[in-house]
Amino acid sequence: MNSDLVNIMSYSIATSLESLITKENMIVNTINPHSYCVAKNDKTFEDALKASDLLLPDGVGIVWAAKILNGKSIKKIAGFDVFMYLMQKLNIEKGSCFFLGASQSTLQTIKEKAAIDFPNVSVYSYSPPYKPNFTDIDSKLMCDQVNTVKPDVLFVGMTAPKQEKWVYAFKNQLDVNISCSIGAVFDFYAGNVKRPSQFWISLGLEWLPRFLKEPKRLARRNLISTPKFLLEIIWFKIFGKEFLKNKHI
C-alpha cells in the first residue's frame, strides 16, 4: 500500500495534504465517524466517498482508528485545512476558485474576505436553490455556472451527504481540476459560525465546544455515530475482514 494511505474499514484514506496532486477532474472529500455511519445506510454516499481521488481524515475517531488498525499515527485534516491549503496554493499560482452553495449574502462575504486574504485568486460563486433534492434543471444550471469560468478548484458547500453525492453524480459534467466538498467551511470562513480555538483543535477536541453550543443538532453525530464507529473498529480489530462480511453491529 502507498505509504501516504491507510486502510480503515474498506476506505483508503490519505494521510497528508502533500499527496494532493492537481490533475484533471480530481475529487477531494473528507471522512469522519459520522459520515462513515451514514454511508453504511446510503449506498450512493458510500460509493461517492470510495470514488474520491483523495479521502482525508476529518475526525479524531479516524485518527484513533488508524492507530488501532494500522499502528500508524496520522493527523486529523479538517475541511478548513483543505480549504486553506488550496487557497494558499491558488494565491501563489494566481489561480481561480468557485464557491457553490450557501446563501448569496454568505458568498458575498466570502468573496470580500478572500479578496483581502488571497488577492491573487479569482473568486466566483453561485447560490443554488435551497431544497433537499435538485431537479435536473437545477443541476444543469449549477454545472453551467461553474463551467462558464472553468475554475481550478470548485468548493462545494451544501452539507453532507448531499454535496458529495452531487459532485459524484456530475463529476464528468464539471470542467474543473479539483472538486472539494467542504460543508461547514463556508460558514466558518464567512464568520457565520465561529470555529473552536486552536487550543481545542490541538487537543483533538474540536468537536466538544461545537457540541456544547449545539447539543441537539450534534447529538446523533457525537453520542451515537462516534461510539458506534469506535465499537466497530474494536470488532474489526478482533475479527478482521470477517466482520465486514457479517456486519454484526
PyMOL commands that set and color helices and strands:
alter all, ss='L'
color gray80, all
select helices_A, chain A and resi 17-19+33-40+43-50+60-70+79-93+104-117+136-149+162-173+185-190+198-202+207-213+215-239+241-246
alter helices_A, ss='H'
color red, helices_A
select strands_A, chain A and resi 5-8+11-14+26-31+54-57+96-101+122-126+153-157+178-181
alter strands_A, ss='S'
color yellow, strands_A
deselect
rebuild
show_as cartoon
